[in-house]
Amino acid sequence: MKTSRFFTLGIAALTLSFAVSCGNSSNTTSKETASASAQASASAAVASDAQGKFARMSFDKVEHDFGTIAAGTPQETVFTFKNIGDAPLLITNARSSCGCTVPDYPRNTPIAPGETGELLVMFNGTGINQVTKTITLTTNTKAGTETLRITAFVQPESATAFDSPLKK
């Protein structure tokens, strides 16, 4: 009795593992395609590295201060950059330290040496008092990442809520 129960459980486990592995075949294909694309980009970067050629970024500013803003007031700024290196520049990712800040950048678009590009940063105005957000760019520069920063002093929506005297 115990032997047939273990046998049945074993067959069920094998069937389940086979079904799960077959169900992921399309995911494996897309992962393999993404991996091949990443390897091609990496190969190009390695070729540039082997030749001693790198992309280098020069920014018009690395920090932007929005000043004092009302809570919930959307803000935007543009960071202009130039490729001052010897190889085409690629920005493969741009992420912010918070969901309230969204970078828009030339995604996987080669920027030739001497050419310029723009990165738009949108901040939705959330937070209280002094806020600082960072935007980290993943690039094919020698360092591999570049960091930008935005700051603002966010005024609370209603400062009068604390102005009334306390009741005794």
C-alpha distance (Angstrom), angle and dihedral (degrees) to the residues before:
residue distance angle dihedral
M1 . . .
K2 3.81 . .
T3 3.79 91.0 .
S4 3.81 93.3 54.9
R5 3.82 91.0 47.4
F6 3.84 91.1 53.1
F7 3.81 90.1 44.9
T8 3.82 91.2 51.8
L9 3.82 91.8 47.5
G10 3.80 90.5 48.5
I11 3.82 92.6 51.5
A12 3.82 90.3 47.3
A13 3.81 91.5 50.8
L14 3.81 92.3 49.8
T15 3.81 91.8 47.8
L16 3.79 91.7 49.1
S17 3.80 93.8 48.4
F18 3.82 90.5 49.0
A19 3.82 92.2 49.3
V20 3.80 92.5 48.1
S21 3.80 93.8 48.0
C22 3.83 91.6 48.7
G23 3.80 92.0 47.6
N24 3.80 91.1 59.2
S25 3.79 96.6 53.9
S26 3.83 92.6 104.6
N27 3.80 91.0 49.0
T28 3.78 90.3 50.3
T29 3.80 90.2 52.0
S30 3.82 92.8 50.6
K31 3.81 90.5 45.3
E32 3.79 89.9 50.3
T33 3.83 90.5 49.8
A34 3.80 91.6 49.1
S35 3.79 90.0 46.7
A36 3.81 91.6 50.8
S37 3.80 90.5 50.3
A38 3.79 91.6 49.5
Q39 3.80 90.5 47.9
A40 3.82 90.9 51.8
S41 3.83 90.6 52.1
A42 3.79 90.4 46.1
S43 3.81 90.7 49.5
A44 3.80 90.7 53.7
A45 3.81 90.5 49.0
V46 3.81 91.2 48.5
A47 3.81 90.0 50.3
S48 3.81 90.1 53.2
D49 3.82 90.3 46.1
A50 3.81 91.5 50.5
Q51 3.78 89.6 53.8
G52 3.81 91.0 48.0
K53 3.80 91.5 -115.3
F54 3.79 119.5 133.5
A55 3.76 137.3 171.5
R56 3.81 112.4 -118.1
M57 3.79 126.4 -166.5
S58 3.77 125.7 -142.7
F59 3.83 116.6 -173.1
D60 3.80 130.1 -157.0
K61 3.85 84.3 -137.2
V62 3.80 135.3 -6.1
E63 3.80 95.5 -158.7
H64 3.79 132.9 40.7
D65 3.81 125.0 -166.3
F66 3.81 114.7 -156.8
G67 3.81 89.4 -167.7
T68 3.81 119.1 -145.6
I69 3.79 113.4 -12.6
A70 3.80 135.4 173.9
A71 3.80 114.9 -105.8
G72 3.80 112.4 -91.6
T73 3.82 94.7 18.5
P74 3.83 108.6 134.8
Q75 3.81 116.4 -129.6
E76 3.81 133.5 -167.7
T77 3.78 135.6 -168.5
V78 3.78 134.8 174.3
F79 3.79 123.4 -135.8
T80 3.82 109.7 -157.4
F81 3.78 116.7 -156.5
K82 3.78 137.4 -177.7
N83 3.79 129.4 -152.8
I84 3.80 102.5 -126.2
G85 3.82 93.1 169.9
D86 3.78 134.5 95.8
A87 3.82 98.6 -110.0
P88 3.82 134.3 55.1
L89 3.81 112.4 -83.0
L90 3.82 120.5 -126.4
I91 3.79 125.0 -171.0
T92 3.78 105.4 -161.4
N93 3.80 98.6 174.7
A94 3.79 141.7 7.9
R95 3.78 119.5 -169.1
S96 3.76 132.4 173.3
S97 3.78 130.1 -142.4
C98 3.81 90.3 -119.0
G99 3.79 138.6 28.6
C100 3.80 89.2 -121.2
T101 3.82 89.5 72.8
V102 3.81 120.8 64.3
P103 3.81 123.7 -172.8
D104 3.82 121.1 -155.3
Y105 3.80 112.3 -162.6
P106 3.82 142.1 160.4
R107 3.81 94.5 -83.8
N108 3.84 112.7 -147.3
T109 3.81 91.0 -22.4
P110 3.82 112.8 139.1
I111 3.81 113.6 -122.9
A112 3.80 108.1 -156.8
P113 3.81 120.8 -134.2
G114 3.81 108.9 -80.4
E115 3.82 93.2 20.3
T116 3.82 126.0 116.0
G117 3.78 134.4 -138.2
E118 3.78 140.0 -178.6
L119 3.77 134.9 -126.9
L120 3.82 115.9 -161.5
V121 3.81 115.9 -153.0
M122 3.81 119.3 -163.8
F123 3.83 120.3 -165.5
N124 3.82 118.9 -171.3
G125 3.81 94.9 -149.6
T126 3.79 99.0 -114.7
G127 3.77 124.4 146.3
I128 3.77 135.1 61.3
N129 3.80 128.8 -95.8
Q130 3.82 117.5 -21.6
V131 3.81 113.3 7.5
T132 3.79 128.9 -178.6
K133 3.80 123.6 -171.2
T134 3.79 127.9 -175.7
I135 3.78 129.5 -148.8
T136 3.81 115.4 -156.2
L137 3.79 118.3 -159.5
T138 3.79 120.6 -158.0
T139 3.80 106.5 -148.1
N140 3.78 143.0 159.7
T141 3.80 91.7 -109.0
K142 3.80 118.7 124.2
A143 3.83 90.6 -100.0
G144 3.83 91.9 47.2
T145 3.81 94.5 -141.4
E146 3.78 137.9 54.4
T147 3.81 124.3 -163.8
L148 3.81 128.7 -148.1
R149 3.81 127.9 -178.6
I150 3.79 138.6 -153.4
T151 3.79 126.2 -167.2
A152 3.80 136.0 -174.0
F153 3.78 140.2 165.3
V154 3.81 104.6 -126.6
Q155 3.80 114.0 -154.5
P156 3.82 113.0 -144.0
E157 3.82 113.9 -108.7
S158 3.78 94.0 -117.5
A159 3.77 118.0 23.0
T160 3.82 90.0 169.1
A161 3.81 94.0 71.6
F162 3.81 89.1 81.2
D163 3.81 96.6 39.4
S164 3.82 96.7 79.1
P165 3.81 117.7 92.7
L166 3.79 119.7 -107.7
K167 3.81 117.8 -106.2
K168 3.77 117.4 -120.7
